[in-house]
């Protein structure tokens, strides 16, 4: 039995080594000469990323209107958010690897068209089921666009100032997208109706897809030389989707509810099955040795924390401003808007900041700013003292985008071009799982004993901000001990298997 197992492992390692050589041979020209993206193409990629991020926050403002218009139950309206979150976060890793194998431009365009079509279906929905299904499909489109857009940047720009500058713009765009959703959502709901929060995506998505074909040069097809790990994709998607469902519904149904417990068990079983399947597959969806690289592992952990504080804060602050200070949705969005503006500025000058202070200091400073900002908000005023809020919101905006920028740069360092789509999938997945966790936990704390009515309390909001501050300081600890001062060496995603095979030949 031992000899059979050893023979099977050698065959798997040999196949991985051969796949590595084929990938490197086909992509050697692209790896040696990073042509970059034109200014117009880079702007297009950033617009697409903006649209995907925007769709997370823009829906929150419209939930009360959707609830009334389509006759959702008291708890079921949250599925407008949950359906998108489950498919988006669950498919990100698979979407990233598909982009690596079948061409990033191709997957980018396909994702945009799917996102636009599902947005049209969502805007035209006349019942709750149609809207939830459309949102789930929208999440599939977003799971193709997000890692493809990030890997278009990291694979087209060589490591160094150009990539760093482009990733700074990427972080700035994400910051504006999160906050703009609050403002734009309030404007559209108030003056045009809830359907337009979805319909506005249609012309943008279609135009972006058509322009991408014209502005972005096609990358090499990799489908002929590598095989997509179908069952690995099913298992990792199931694991992440089940985990997000459990977190999202745990605070609604209760953590002891059979559906929630079943989702937790399913997530654990699928995770174990995924690890076993990847170790035995000749062409794994994720080379597990890749996840052991310190840069990617540390970036993923900090991204998880960042997703938790960002998504949780936006919802809790919106509840606080509307239910405690009695502001309108539009005014609540405008109060939070400076966070996006300072974040945009931080991203614009991120490459200069990185050169001056280094990656480790940048991430420590950014996460520490988050911790200080939220701990200050743990004493939220009971009346509208917007001057104090304004200063703290600026600090949080700087910390959030500094963290987005720093983790994205760190995750892509030392990675082969052939792995950049997967890297984008991993970073985005950890961020979205963190977002689901942050919204579930911080909103539950904010609502406290009023959870059944969906109303926050001042004491609950203050405690939620305290927890968010502790999450930020947790990111500081990880950055302090986990970020190295120098980047990791460049390597391919099958390097470990290739080394083992070479040793077996000696």
ZICOR-V40125 format. One record per residue. N is the residue number from 1. RES is the residue in one letter. PHI is phi as a letter, one per 20 degrees, with the letter a starting at -180 (999 if undefined). PSI is psi in whole degrees, -180 to 180 (none if undefined). OMEGA is omega in radians with two decimals (NA if undefined). Layout:
n=N res=RES phi=PHI psi=PSI omega=OMEGA
n=N res=RES phi=PHI psi=PSI omega=OMEGA
//
This chain:
n=1 res=X phi=999 psi=-40 omega=-3.13
n=2 res=X phi=f psi=-40 omega=-3.13
n=3 res=X phi=f psi=-38 omega=3.12
n=4 res=X phi=f psi=-44 omega=3.13
n=5 res=X phi=f psi=-43 omega=3.14
n=6 res=X phi=f psi=-41 omega=3.12
n=7 res=X phi=f psi=-41 omega=3.13
n=8 res=X phi=f psi=-42 omega=3.14
n=9 res=X phi=f psi=-39 omega=3.13
n=10 res=X phi=f psi=-39 omega=3.10
n=11 res=X phi=f psi=-42 omega=3.11
n=12 res=X phi=f psi=-45 omega=-3.13
n=13 res=X phi=f psi=-39 omega=3.13
n=14 res=X phi=f psi=-42 omega=3.14
n=15 res=X phi=f psi=-39 omega=3.11
n=16 res=X phi=f psi=-42 omega=3.13
n=17 res=X phi=f psi=-44 omega=3.12
n=18 res=X phi=f psi=-39 omega=3.11
n=19 res=X phi=f psi=-38 omega=3.10
n=20 res=X phi=f psi=-47 omega=-3.12
n=21 res=X phi=f psi=-39 omega=-3.13
n=22 res=X phi=f psi=-42 omega=3.13
n=23 res=X phi=f psi=-45 omega=-3.11
n=24 res=X phi=f psi=-36 omega=3.14
n=25 res=X phi=f psi=-44 omega=-3.10
n=26 res=X phi=f psi=-30 omega=-3.08
n=27 res=X phi=d psi=9 omega=-3.05
n=28 res=X phi=f psi=-40 omega=-3.14
n=29 res=X phi=f psi=-41 omega=-3.13
n=30 res=X phi=f psi=-37 omega=3.13
n=31 res=X phi=f psi=-36 omega=-3.08
n=32 res=X phi=f psi=-28 omega=-3.07
n=33 res=X phi=c psi=91 omega=3.12
n=34 res=X phi=f psi=108 omega=-3.07
n=35 res=X phi=f psi=-16 omega=-3.12
n=36 res=X phi=m psi=-171 omega=3.07
n=37 res=X phi=c psi=144 omega=3.05
n=38 res=X phi=f psi=164 omega=-3.14
n=39 res=X phi=g psi=-40 omega=3.14
n=40 res=X phi=f psi=-41 omega=-3.14
n=41 res=X phi=f psi=-42 omega=3.11
n=42 res=X phi=f psi=-42 omega=3.10
n=43 res=X phi=f psi=-39 omega=3.13
n=44 res=X phi=f psi=-45 omega=3.11
n=45 res=X phi=f psi=-41 omega=-3.13
n=46 res=X phi=f psi=-37 omega=3.10
n=47 res=X phi=f psi=-43 omega=3.12
n=48 res=X phi=f psi=-42 omega=3.10
n=49 res=X phi=f psi=-41 omega=3.10
n=50 res=X phi=g psi=-44 omega=-3.10
n=51 res=X phi=f psi=-41 omega=-3.13
n=52 res=X phi=f psi=-45 omega=3.14
n=53 res=X phi=f psi=-41 omega=-3.13
n=54 res=X phi=g psi=-38 omega=-3.03
n=55 res=X phi=f psi=-17 omega=3.07
n=56 res=X phi=f psi=-50 omega=-3.00
n=57 res=X phi=e psi=-24 omega=-3.05
n=58 res=X phi=f psi=-28 omega=-3.07
n=59 res=X phi=f psi=-32 omega=-3.07
n=60 res=X phi=g psi=-42 omega=-3.11
n=61 res=X phi=f psi=-31 omega=-3.02
n=62 res=X phi=e psi=-7 omega=-3.05
n=63 res=X phi=g psi=-44 omega=3.10
n=64 res=X phi=g psi=-41 omega=3.13
n=65 res=X phi=f psi=-41 omega=3.11
n=66 res=X phi=f psi=-40 omega=3.12
n=67 res=X phi=g psi=-45 omega=-3.11
n=68 res=X phi=f psi=-39 omega=-3.03
n=69 res=X phi=f psi=-38 omega=-3.02
n=70 res=X phi=d psi=2 omega=3.04
n=71 res=X phi=m psi=39 omega=3.05
n=72 res=X phi=f psi=154 omega=3.00
n=73 res=X phi=f psi=173 omega=-3.05
n=74 res=X phi=f psi=-35 omega=-3.12
n=75 res=X phi=d psi=-23 omega=-2.98
n=76 res=X phi=f psi=-18 omega=-3.13
n=77 res=X phi=f psi=-25 omega=3.13
n=78 res=X phi=f psi=-18 omega=3.12
n=79 res=X phi=f psi=-17 omega=3.04
n=80 res=X phi=f psi=-34 omega=3.08
n=81 res=X phi=e psi=-44 omega=-3.03
n=82 res=X phi=f psi=-41 omega=-3.12
n=83 res=X phi=g psi=-42 omega=3.11
n=84 res=X phi=f psi=-43 omega=-3.09
n=85 res=X phi=f psi=-39 omega=-3.08
n=86 res=X phi=f psi=-50 omega=-3.10
n=87 res=X phi=f psi=-38 omega=3.14
n=88 res=X phi=f psi=-57 omega=-3.09
n=89 res=X phi=f psi=-37 omega=-3.09
n=90 res=X phi=f psi=-31 omega=-3.03
n=91 res=X phi=d psi=3 omega=-3.05
n=92 res=X phi=f psi=-45 omega=-3.13
n=93 res=X phi=f psi=-44 omega=3.09
n=94 res=X phi=f psi=-43 omega=3.12
n=95 res=X phi=f psi=-39 omega=3.11
n=96 res=X phi=f psi=-43 omega=3.14
n=97 res=X phi=f psi=-36 omega=3.07
n=98 res=X phi=g psi=-41 omega=3.10
n=99 res=X phi=f psi=-40 omega=3.11
n=100 res=X phi=f psi=-40 omega=-3.00
n=101 res=X phi=e psi=-38 omega=-2.98
n=102 res=X phi=d psi=3 omega=3.11
n=103 res=X phi=o psi=125 omega=-3.03
n=104 res=X phi=f psi=-39 omega=3.12
n=105 res=X phi=f psi=-42 omega=-3.12
n=106 res=X phi=f psi=-46 omega=-3.14
n=107 res=X phi=f psi=-37 omega=3.10
n=108 res=X phi=g psi=-47 omega=-3.13
n=109 res=X phi=f psi=-44 omega=3.14
n=110 res=X phi=f psi=-42 omega=3.13
n=111 res=X phi=f psi=-41 omega=3.12
n=112 res=X phi=f psi=-44 omega=-3.13
n=113 res=X phi=f psi=-40 omega=3.10
n=114 res=X phi=f psi=-40 omega=3.12
n=115 res=X phi=f psi=-43 omega=-3.14
n=116 res=X phi=f psi=-43 omega=-3.12
n=117 res=X phi=f psi=-43 omega=3.14
n=118 res=X phi=f psi=-30 omega=3.05
n=119 res=X phi=f psi=-40 omega=3.08
n=120 res=X phi=f psi=-45 omega=3.12
n=121 res=X phi=f psi=-39 omega=3.13
n=122 res=X phi=f psi=-43 omega=-3.13
n=123 res=X phi=f psi=-28 omega=-3.13
n=124 res=X phi=e psi=4 omega=-3.08
n=125 res=X phi=f psi=139 omega=3.13
n=126 res=X phi=d psi=1 omega=3.05
n=127 res=X phi=b psi=167 omega=-3.03
n=128 res=X phi=f psi=-41 omega=-3.09
n=129 res=X phi=f psi=-45 omega=-3.13
n=130 res=X phi=f psi=-41 omega=-3.12
n=131 res=X phi=f psi=-43 omega=-3.13
n=132 res=X phi=f psi=-42 omega=3.11
n=133 res=X phi=f psi=-43 omega=3.13
n=134 res=X phi=f psi=-39 omega=3.12
n=135 res=X phi=f psi=-37 omega=3.10
n=136 res=X phi=f psi=-43 omega=3.11
n=137 res=X phi=f psi=-36 omega=3.08
n=138 res=X phi=g psi=-39 omega=3.09
n=139 res=X phi=f psi=-35 omega=3.08
n=140 res=X phi=f psi=-46 omega=3.11
n=141 res=X phi=g psi=-43 omega=3.13
n=142 res=X phi=f psi=-35 omega=3.14
n=143 res=X phi=f psi=-19 omega=3.01
n=144 res=X phi=e psi=-41 omega=-3.07
n=145 res=X phi=f psi=-45 omega=-2.99
n=146 res=X phi=f psi=-55 omega=-3.14
n=147 res=X phi=f psi=-31 omega=3.12
n=148 res=X phi=f psi=-41 omega=-3.13
n=149 res=X phi=f psi=-42 omega=3.12
n=150 res=X phi=f psi=-41 omega=-3.13
n=151 res=X phi=f psi=-25 omega=3.01
n=152 res=X phi=f psi=-35 omega=3.11
n=153 res=X phi=f psi=-51 omega=-3.02
n=154 res=X phi=f psi=-24 omega=3.12
n=155 res=X phi=e psi=-25 omega=-3.11
n=156 res=X phi=e psi=-20 omega=3.10
n=157 res=X phi=d psi=129 omega=3.11
n=158 res=X phi=f psi=155 omega=3.08
n=159 res=X phi=g psi=132 omega=-3.11
n=160 res=X phi=p psi=-161 omega=-3.02
n=161 res=X phi=g psi=-41 omega=-3.10
n=162 res=X phi=f psi=-46 omega=3.12
n=163 res=X phi=f psi=-42 omega=-3.13
n=164 res=X phi=f psi=-42 omega=3.12
n=165 res=X phi=f psi=-43 omega=3.14
n=166 res=X phi=f psi=-38 omega=3.12
n=167 res=X phi=f psi=-29 omega=3.02
n=168 res=X phi=f psi=-43 omega=3.08
n=169 res=X phi=f psi=-37 omega=3.11
n=170 res=X phi=f psi=-45 omega=3.11
n=171 res=X phi=f psi=-39 omega=3.11
n=172 res=X phi=f psi=-41 omega=3.14
n=173 res=X phi=f psi=-42 omega=3.12
n=174 res=X phi=f psi=-40 omega=3.14
n=175 res=X phi=f psi=-47 omega=3.13
n=176 res=X phi=f psi=-39 omega=-3.10
n=177 res=X phi=f psi=-45 omega=-3.13
n=178 res=X phi=f psi=-46 omega=-3.06
n=179 res=X phi=f psi=-36 omega=3.14
n=180 res=X phi=f psi=-30 omega=3.11
n=181 res=X phi=g psi=-38 omega=3.12
n=182 res=X phi=f psi=-44 omega=-3.10
n=183 res=X phi=f psi=-52 omega=-3.11
n=184 res=X phi=f psi=-38 omega=3.10
n=185 res=X phi=f psi=-44 omega=3.12
n=186 res=X phi=f psi=-41 omega=3.13
n=187 res=X phi=f psi=-48 omega=-3.08
n=188 res=X phi=f psi=-43 omega=-3.14
n=189 res=X phi=f psi=-40 omega=-3.08
n=190 res=X phi=f psi=-36 omega=-3.01
n=191 res=X phi=d psi=-17 omega=-3.09
n=192 res=X phi=c psi=-21 omega=-3.11
n=193 res=X phi=o psi=156 omega=-3.03
n=194 res=X phi=f psi=-32 omega=-3.07
n=195 res=X phi=g psi=-28 omega=-3.06
n=196 res=X phi=f psi=-13 omega=3.03
n=197 res=X phi=f psi=-21 omega=3.06
n=198 res=X phi=e psi=-43 omega=-3.07
n=199 res=X phi=f psi=-27 omega=-3.14
n=200 res=X phi=f psi=-23 omega=3.13
n=201 res=X phi=f psi=-23 omega=-2.98
n=202 res=X phi=f psi=-58 omega=-3.14
n=203 res=X phi=f psi=-35 omega=3.13
n=204 res=X phi=f psi=-46 omega=-3.12
n=205 res=X phi=f psi=-44 omega=-3.14
n=206 res=X phi=f psi=-46 omega=3.14
n=207 res=X phi=f psi=-41 omega=3.14
n=208 res=X phi=f psi=-40 omega=3.13
n=209 res=X phi=f psi=-44 omega=-3.14
n=210 res=X phi=f psi=-40 omega=3.13
n=211 res=X phi=f psi=-32 omega=3.13
n=212 res=X phi=f psi=-39 omega=3.12
n=213 res=X phi=f psi=-33 omega=-3.09
n=214 res=X phi=e psi=-38 omega=-2.97
n=215 res=X phi=e psi=-27 omega=-3.07
n=216 res=X phi=d psi=123 omega=3.13
n=217 res=X phi=f psi=146 omega=-3.10
n=218 res=X phi=f psi=142 omega=3.06
n=219 res=X phi=e psi=170 omega=-3.08
n=220 res=X phi=f psi=142 omega=3.02
n=221 res=X phi=f psi=132 omega=-3.12
n=222 res=X phi=d psi=-3 omega=-3.07
n=223 res=X phi=f psi=-27 omega=-3.10
n=224 res=X phi=f psi=-22 omega=-3.02
n=225 res=X phi=d psi=0 omega=3.09
n=226 res=X phi=b psi=150 omega=-3.07
n=227 res=X phi=d psi=134 omega=-3.14
n=228 res=X phi=f psi=129 omega=3.14
n=229 res=X phi=f psi=91 omega=-3.03
n=230 res=X phi=f psi=-51 omega=-3.08
n=231 res=X phi=f psi=-33 omega=3.03
n=232 res=X phi=f psi=-40 omega=3.09
n=233 res=X phi=f psi=-42 omega=3.12
n=234 res=X phi=f psi=-44 omega=-3.08
n=235 res=X phi=f psi=-45 omega=-3.11
n=236 res=X phi=f psi=-36 omega=3.09
n=237 res=X phi=f psi=-43 omega=3.12
n=238 res=X phi=f psi=-43 omega=-3.11
n=239 res=X phi=f psi=-49 omega=-3.10
n=240 res=X phi=f psi=-44 omega=-3.13
n=241 res=X phi=f psi=-42 omega=3.12
n=242 res=X phi=f psi=-39 omega=3.12
n=243 res=X phi=f psi=-44 omega=3.13
n=244 res=X phi=f psi=-41 omega=3.11
n=245 res=X phi=f psi=-46 omega=-3.12
n=246 res=X phi=f psi=-44 omega=-3.14
n=247 res=X phi=f psi=-43 omega=-3.09
n=248 res=X phi=f psi=-40 omega=-3.05
n=249 res=X phi=e psi=-13 omega=-3.11
n=250 res=X phi=g psi=-40 omega=-3.13
n=251 res=X phi=f psi=-14 omega=3.13
n=252 res=X phi=e psi=-52 omega=-3.09
n=253 res=X phi=e psi=-22 omega=-3.03
n=254 res=X phi=o psi=140 omega=-3.05
n=255 res=X phi=f psi=-18 omega=3.12
n=256 res=X phi=e psi=1 omega=-3.14
n=257 res=X phi=f psi=140 omega=-3.11
n=258 res=X phi=g psi=-39 omega=-3.14
n=259 res=X phi=f psi=-39 omega=3.14
n=260 res=X phi=f psi=-46 omega=3.11
n=261 res=X phi=f psi=-40 omega=3.11
n=262 res=X phi=f psi=-39 omega=3.12
n=263 res=X phi=f psi=-39 omega=3.11
n=264 res=X phi=f psi=-46 omega=3.12
n=265 res=X phi=f psi=-44 omega=3.14
n=266 res=X phi=f psi=-42 omega=3.13
n=267 res=X phi=f psi=-42 omega=-3.14
n=268 res=X phi=f psi=-45 omega=-3.13
n=269 res=X phi=f psi=-44 omega=-3.14
n=270 res=X phi=f psi=-35 omega=3.12
n=271 res=X phi=f psi=-45 omega=3.11
n=272 res=X phi=f psi=-43 omega=3.11
n=273 res=X phi=f psi=-37 omega=3.13
n=274 res=X phi=f psi=-45 omega=-3.13
n=275 res=X phi=f psi=-45 omega=3.13
n=276 res=X phi=f psi=-45 omega=-3.11
n=277 res=X phi=f psi=-39 omega=-3.11
n=278 res=X phi=f psi=-31 omega=3.13
n=279 res=X phi=f psi=-26 omega=-3.06
n=280 res=X phi=e psi=-15 omega=-3.05
n=281 res=X phi=e psi=137 omega=-3.14
n=282 res=X phi=f psi=-32 omega=-3.14
n=283 res=X phi=c psi=72 omega=-3.03
n=284 res=X phi=f psi=149 omega=3.06
n=285 res=X phi=f psi=-41 omega=3.13
n=286 res=X phi=c psi=120 omega=3.00
n=287 res=X phi=f psi=113 omega=-3.04
n=288 res=X phi=f psi=-25 omega=3.07
n=289 res=X phi=f psi=-28 omega=3.13
n=290 res=X phi=f psi=-39 omega=-3.11
n=291 res=X phi=f psi=-13 omega=3.10
n=292 res=X phi=e psi=-6 omega=3.13
n=293 res=X phi=f psi=128 omega=-3.02
n=294 res=X phi=g psi=-41 omega=-3.10
n=295 res=X phi=f psi=-50 omega=-3.10
n=296 res=X phi=f psi=-40 omega=-3.13
n=297 res=X phi=f psi=-47 omega=-3.13
n=298 res=X phi=f psi=-41 omega=3.11
n=299 res=X phi=f psi=-39 omega=3.13
n=300 res=X phi=f psi=-41 omega=3.14
n=301 res=X phi=f psi=-46 omega=-3.14
n=302 res=X phi=f psi=-37 omega=3.10
n=303 res=X phi=f psi=-37 omega=3.07
n=304 res=X phi=f psi=-48 omega=3.11
n=305 res=X phi=f psi=-43 omega=-3.11
n=306 res=X phi=f psi=-42 omega=3.09
n=307 res=X phi=f psi=-39 omega=-3.12
n=308 res=X phi=f psi=-48 omega=-3.08
n=309 res=X phi=f psi=-34 omega=-3.09
n=310 res=X phi=f psi=-55 omega=-3.09
n=311 res=X phi=f psi=-42 omega=3.13
n=312 res=X phi=f psi=-41 omega=-3.12
n=313 res=X phi=f psi=-44 omega=-3.09
n=314 res=X phi=f psi=-41 omega=-3.14
n=315 res=X phi=f psi=-46 omega=-3.10
n=316 res=X phi=f psi=-44 omega=3.12
n=317 res=X phi=f psi=-36 omega=3.09
n=318 res=X phi=f psi=-42 omega=3.08
n=319 res=X phi=f psi=-44 omega=-3.13
n=320 res=X phi=f psi=-48 omega=-3.09
n=321 res=X phi=f psi=-36 omega=-3.08
n=322 res=X phi=e psi=-37 omega=-3.03
n=323 res=X phi=e psi=-29 omega=3.13
n=324 res=X phi=e psi=-48 omega=3.13
n=325 res=X phi=e psi=-8 omega=3.07
n=326 res=X phi=m psi=38 omega=3.03
n=327 res=X phi=e psi=158 omega=3.04
n=328 res=X phi=f psi=162 omega=3.09
n=329 res=X phi=g psi=-38 omega=-3.13
n=330 res=X phi=f psi=-45 omega=3.12
n=331 res=X phi=f psi=-39 omega=3.11
n=332 res=X phi=f psi=-41 omega=3.10
n=333 res=X phi=f psi=-39 omega=-3.13
n=334 res=X phi=f psi=-33 omega=3.10
n=335 res=X phi=f psi=-37 omega=-3.12
n=336 res=X phi=e psi=-19 omega=-3.03
n=337 res=X phi=g psi=-39 omega=3.12
n=338 res=X phi=g psi=-27 omega=3.09
n=339 res=X phi=f psi=-43 omega=3.12
n=340 res=X phi=f psi=-36 omega=-3.11
n=341 res=X phi=f psi=-48 omega=3.13
n=342 res=X phi=f psi=-32 omega=3.06
n=343 res=X phi=f psi=-39 omega=3.11
n=344 res=X phi=f psi=-44 omega=3.12
n=345 res=X phi=f psi=-42 omega=3.11
n=346 res=X phi=g psi=-44 omega=3.12
n=347 res=X phi=f psi=-38 omega=-3.13
n=348 res=X phi=f psi=-37 omega=-3.10
n=349 res=X phi=d psi=16 omega=-3.08
n=350 res=X phi=f psi=-40 omega=-3.11
n=351 res=X phi=f psi=-39 omega=3.09
n=352 res=X phi=f psi=-42 omega=3.13
n=353 res=X phi=f psi=-41 omega=3.13
n=354 res=X phi=f psi=-41 omega=3.13
n=355 res=X phi=f psi=-33 omega=-3.08
n=356 res=X phi=f psi=-43 omega=-2.99
n=357 res=X phi=d psi=-18 omega=-3.12
n=358 res=X phi=n psi=160 omega=-3.05
n=359 res=X phi=f psi=-44 omega=-3.09
n=360 res=X phi=f psi=-48 omega=3.14
n=361 res=X phi=f psi=-36 omega=3.12
n=362 res=X phi=f psi=-47 omega=-3.11
n=363 res=X phi=f psi=-37 omega=3.08
n=364 res=X phi=f psi=-45 omega=-3.14
n=365 res=X phi=f psi=-43 omega=-3.10
n=366 res=X phi=f psi=-49 omega=-3.12
n=367 res=X phi=f psi=-33 omega=3.08
n=368 res=X phi=f psi=-38 omega=3.07
n=369 res=X phi=f psi=-39 omega=3.09
n=370 res=X phi=f psi=-48 omega=-3.13
n=371 res=X phi=g psi=-48 omega=-3.14
n=372 res=X phi=f psi=-43 omega=-3.12
n=373 res=X phi=f psi=-48 omega=-3.10
n=374 res=X phi=f psi=-34 omega=3.07
n=375 res=X phi=f psi=-34 omega=3.05
n=376 res=X phi=f psi=-38 omega=3.13
n=377 res=X phi=f psi=-9 omega=3.08
n=378 res=X phi=f psi=-5 omega=3.03
n=379 res=X phi=d psi=48 omega=-3.14
n=380 res=X phi=g psi=136 omega=3.14
n=381 res=X phi=f psi=155 omega=3.13
n=382 res=X phi=e psi=-8 omega=3.07
n=383 res=X phi=c psi=169 omega=-2.95
n=384 res=X phi=f psi=86 omega=3.01
n=385 res=X phi=e psi=80 omega=-2.96
n=386 res=X phi=f psi=-23 omega=3.14
n=387 res=X phi=f psi=-44 omega=3.12
n=388 res=X phi=f psi=-42 omega=3.13
n=389 res=X phi=f psi=-39 omega=-3.11
n=390 res=X phi=g psi=-47 omega=-3.12
n=391 res=X phi=f psi=-41 omega=-3.12
n=392 res=X phi=f psi=-39 omega=3.11
n=393 res=X phi=f psi=-38 omega=3.09
n=394 res=X phi=f psi=-42 omega=3.13
n=395 res=X phi=f psi=-42 omega=3.14
n=396 res=X phi=f psi=-38 omega=3.11
n=397 res=X phi=f psi=-43 omega=3.10
n=398 res=X phi=f psi=-47 omega=-3.10
n=399 res=X phi=f psi=-41 omega=-3.11
n=400 res=X phi=f psi=-49 omega=-3.09
n=401 res=X phi=f psi=-35 omega=3.04
n=402 res=X phi=g psi=-37 omega=3.12
n=403 res=X phi=f psi=-44 omega=3.10
n=404 res=X phi=g psi=-48 omega=-3.10
n=405 res=X phi=f psi=-49 omega=-3.09
n=406 res=X phi=f psi=-44 omega=-3.13
n=407 res=X phi=f psi=-35 omega=3.13
n=408 res=X phi=f psi=-43 omega=3.08
n=409 res=X phi=f psi=-46 omega=-3.08
n=410 res=X phi=f psi=-42 omega=-3.10
n=411 res=X phi=f psi=-35 omega=-3.09
n=412 res=X phi=e psi=-12 omega=-3.11
n=413 res=X phi=f psi=134 omega=3.05
n=414 res=X phi=m psi=2 omega=-3.12
n=415 res=X phi=e psi=142 omega=3.09
n=416 res=X phi=f psi=153 omega=3.10
n=417 res=X phi=g psi=-35 omega=-3.11
n=418 res=X phi=f psi=-14 omega=-3.11
n=419 res=X phi=d psi=0 omega=-3.00
n=420 res=X phi=f psi=-32 omega=3.07
n=421 res=X phi=f psi=-42 omega=3.09
n=422 res=X phi=f psi=-41 omega=3.10
n=423 res=X phi=g psi=-45 omega=3.10
n=424 res=X phi=f psi=-38 omega=3.11
n=425 res=X phi=f psi=-42 omega=-3.13
n=426 res=X phi=f psi=-48 omega=-3.12
n=427 res=X phi=f psi=-45 omega=-3.14
n=428 res=X phi=f psi=-35 omega=3.14
n=429 res=X phi=f psi=-49 omega=3.14
n=430 res=X phi=f psi=-37 omega=3.12
n=431 res=X phi=f psi=-43 omega=-3.09
n=432 res=X phi=f psi=-37 omega=3.04
n=433 res=X phi=f psi=-41 omega=3.06
n=434 res=X phi=f psi=-39 omega=3.11
n=435 res=X phi=f psi=-44 omega=3.11
n=436 res=X phi=f psi=-43 omega=3.12
n=437 res=X phi=f psi=-44 omega=-3.11
n=438 res=X phi=f psi=-45 omega=3.13
n=439 res=X phi=f psi=-46 omega=-3.10
n=440 res=X phi=f psi=-48 omega=-3.03
n=441 res=X phi=f psi=-50 omega=-3.06
n=442 res=X phi=f psi=-38 omega=3.11
n=443 res=X phi=f psi=-40 omega=3.10
n=444 res=X phi=f psi=-40 omega=3.10
n=445 res=X phi=f psi=-42 omega=-3.12
n=446 res=X phi=f psi=-39 omega=-3.10
n=447 res=X phi=f psi=-31 omega=3.08
n=448 res=X phi=l psi=-129 omega=-3.11
n=449 res=X phi=f psi=-11 omega=3.14
n=450 res=X phi=e psi=17 omega=-3.04
n=451 res=X phi=g psi=-36 omega=-3.09
n=452 res=X phi=f psi=-29 omega=-3.13
n=453 res=X phi=e psi=-7 omega=3.14
n=454 res=X phi=m psi=27 omega=-3.11
n=455 res=X phi=d psi=132 omega=3.12
n=456 res=X phi=e psi=161 omega=3.06
n=457 res=X phi=d psi=157 omega=-3.13
n=458 res=X phi=f psi=-43 omega=3.10
n=459 res=X phi=f psi=-40 omega=3.11
n=460 res=X phi=f psi=-42 omega=3.11
n=461 res=X phi=f psi=-41 omega=3.13
n=462 res=X phi=f psi=-42 omega=3.12
n=463 res=X phi=f psi=-39 omega=3.11
n=464 res=X phi=f psi=-40 omega=3.11
n=465 res=X phi=f psi=-34 omega=3.07
n=466 res=X phi=f psi=-44 omega=3.13
n=467 res=X phi=f psi=-41 omega=3.10
n=468 res=X phi=f psi=-38 omega=3.10
n=469 res=X phi=f psi=-40 omega=3.10
n=470 res=X phi=f psi=-35 omega=3.06
n=471 res=X phi=f psi=-44 omega=3.10
n=472 res=X phi=f psi=-43 omega=3.12
n=473 res=X phi=f psi=-29 omega=3.02
n=474 res=X phi=f psi=-40 omega=3.05
n=475 res=X phi=f psi=-35 omega=3.09
n=476 res=X phi=f psi=-42 omega=3.13
n=477 res=X phi=f psi=-44 omega=3.13
n=478 res=X phi=f psi=-43 omega=3.14
n=479 res=X phi=f psi=-39 omega=-3.10
n=480 res=X phi=f psi=-45 omega=-3.05
n=481 res=X phi=e psi=-21 omega=-2.99
n=482 res=X phi=d psi=-19 omega=-3.08
n=483 res=X phi=e psi=126 omega=3.10
n=484 res=X phi=e psi=157 omega=-3.10
n=485 res=X phi=f psi=-23 omega=3.12
n=486 res=X phi=d psi=156 omega=-3.11
n=487 res=X phi=f psi=158 omega=3.13
n=488 res=X phi=f psi=155 omega=3.12
n=489 res=X phi=f psi=152 omega=-3.12
n=490 res=X phi=f psi=138 omega=-3.11
n=491 res=X phi=b psi=159 omega=3.10
n=492 res=X phi=e psi=167 omega=-3.06
n=493 res=X phi=f psi=-4 omega=3.06
n=494 res=X phi=d psi=20 omega=-3.01
n=495 res=X phi=f psi=-39 omega=-3.09
n=496 res=X phi=f psi=-43 omega=3.13
n=497 res=X phi=f psi=-37 omega=3.14
n=498 res=X phi=f psi=-40 omega=-3.14
n=499 res=X phi=f psi=-39 omega=3.13
n=500 res=X phi=f psi=-43 omega=3.14
n=501 res=X phi=f psi=-40 omega=3.12
n=502 res=X phi=f psi=-38 omega=3.11
n=503 res=X phi=f psi=-35 omega=3.14
n=504 res=X phi=f psi=-25 omega=-3.11
n=505 res=X phi=e psi=-15 omega=-3.09
n=506 res=X phi=f psi=none omega=NA
//
